[in-house]
Amino acid sequence: MSFFFPQGSFFGIELAGKSLEAFQTAENVTSDNIANVNTPGASRQMVVFEQSPPASGPVSLATNGGALGDGVVVGQVQRVYNESYTDMFRGANSSQNFYQVESTTLQAVQSTLGDPNSGISVQYAKFQAAVNSLVSSSSTGSQTNLAQAVLTQAQSLANALNTAANSITTQKTQTMQQATTMVSSVNTILDQIATLNGQIRASTAAGDSPNTFEDERDNLIDNLSQFMSVQTAVQPNGSVLVSVNGQALVTDTVAYHLAPPTIGTAANGSPTFKIDFATQPPAAANAPGIPLGSGQLAAMQDLYNNKLIPYGQSLDQFASAVANETDRITQSGYDSNAAAGTSLFVPIVAGLPITASNIKIGINDPSQLPVSTLTTAAGSLVVPLNSANNQVDTATQLTNNTSLANPPAAPLAGSLTVTVNGVAQTFNYNTAAGANSDSINDFITSFNAAQMGVTASFNSTSQTIVFTRNPSNEGLALRAAQGANASSPTFTISDSNFTPAAAGPPPVPATPPNGYLLGVLGAAGLQGPTAAGVQQNATNALGINGNGVANSLVTMFSSNVGVPALQLTVPGPLNAGVPATIALPLNPSFTNLVQVGQVLTIDAQPTAVPPAPATNVTITGVSFNPVNGQESITFTPQQNYPLANFSIGSAQTQTLGQFYGGFITQVGLDAQTANSGTTTQTALATNLNQQRQSISGINIDEETQNLITYQNAYSAAAKTINVLNQTLQTVINSLGVGQ
């Protein structure tokens, strides 16, 4: 018998030896998988077996013609990795971290604003209740405890605004600090990715398997996705390009560091959180910054720019409107000492505008709380307008009305000049039949509709016309013309048809009472001896028993007001459908308070041809001049305003309570969105991670089974070598080689 072993007598041993080597490698790889079952980022590695190139040569049996197999080798150690699931997971991971950060911060803000004991809503309600108590008691300030309660609740409201504003400021500071720490972490990750890129590139070039390096790199990119939206692209040399919304973060072995967050300036002048690359020179203040997409850093940016800044602006708008509306009323009255009223709310830091963080009460003595407003009913400058003991029918025409003491013999046409808050306003009257002042009723209705800060009424008991300073009846035109001037409790009314007596002998008599409307109405004393009229003040017309200020405050609580307190007169004209850009006054009270989407009201121009009604417009653009700090707004009117000037102000579309309620609702909706987003994106990220782990993750049960399989194969190969060795020994001994 003869034996033939191709390629040498040890061919079978060589085959078995290759098996030993291959299965040993497989065991090592499997053992490495098991060892890294809890290692973050470790993916499953799999041995890919390949047939060794066949051996060729003569054989002993014709049936075995051709080439013989040369055993098994390890072709590669393959890294099991699913890129599509990983990309989806990173996107969900970014969103999850975005909403988690927002949820935490917004819950803190909501807790501060919604404090059931000291929140702004509670204190505003208590302030209203204190004023209502003052009205219900018909107090004029003599009941010190009620006046003190108003002051106490006003200060509590100011304190609540201070606390809320300081909380927002604290959250903004913490946002900046946390973002700065995050940027440092991001830069460290970018450096590590760049280093691994170099190691992977070198390993790939040498023909080695860089699986472990790739696991580490992908785990770092997963961590990076917590902070921002990231995209990756594997390059031919094995390195990966990491970018955020098209801007490179890592290219090969180069990492582009981020600069710490800075506060830039938005187009409307608002401060804006942004992150730039750490470049030399640094990016300009008005540069847009890196588009972060999602993740924790993006959440910090969104919180600062789209939540905390608007929240602070809304608080400032509310505080400024409360102070403006309240002070306008208190400055229009007198206190119990007959002293002109002052502002109830003032800035903490004098000279700066009132904001939520800069507001306090300016009256500490309850006797100085303005309560009363001027009314001619308490003075002696108006007299009964009836003749003898006649009862005047206020619906009867004035001309030739015999029940009047001074009926006009013919219709009168003229104007009353009503001066309030330093602004002279004109009321055109006509007593002809069907005109606006043909009867007392029509005059009162038309006069009050002009909203000049003074209202008229008829006292049927005393048969007198009564004019009352009424801060609740001030129109947009008066407010716009008043500008920054403080409100005043006094007023003056004069009649254009009145001519004063000429000086010197022989004296020329003044216009007879039936020759001008004030005379007809028994109010000749308001006109006085001069064309300028007599100023109504505490000396001659104080309604000491009135409660006009408190009543006006109650009216204010339930009336629509403009928020923020923006009111100005603007040069015209305006053309319908043509965008208009208007510069706001250089007043820090307005800075950052006007926003795109805000509704403004253009006051009526009744004397225009044709008359232009009051209309609302929406701000479509806000620009900011960084040189002088002036803001400009853009809107498109739908009505022609042909006169040279027009008044414009915040639309009076909601009460102060409704405005603040809407603000709180928005904060609640934002918090709810963040909470819902956290729940949804956490579930999505968890599911996606489970899906990718089911593919690339290490399953210890599966790996244990593989280890047993490879161990059995290894044992079989070892036994084969042992058999071949024994056979070879028998052959050698049979040939006598060993003797």
Summary of the structure (lengths in Angstrom):
residues: 739
radius of gyration: 43.9
end to end distance: 20.0
largest distance: 172.4
contacts: 2438
relative contact order: 0.12
helix: 42%
strand: 19%
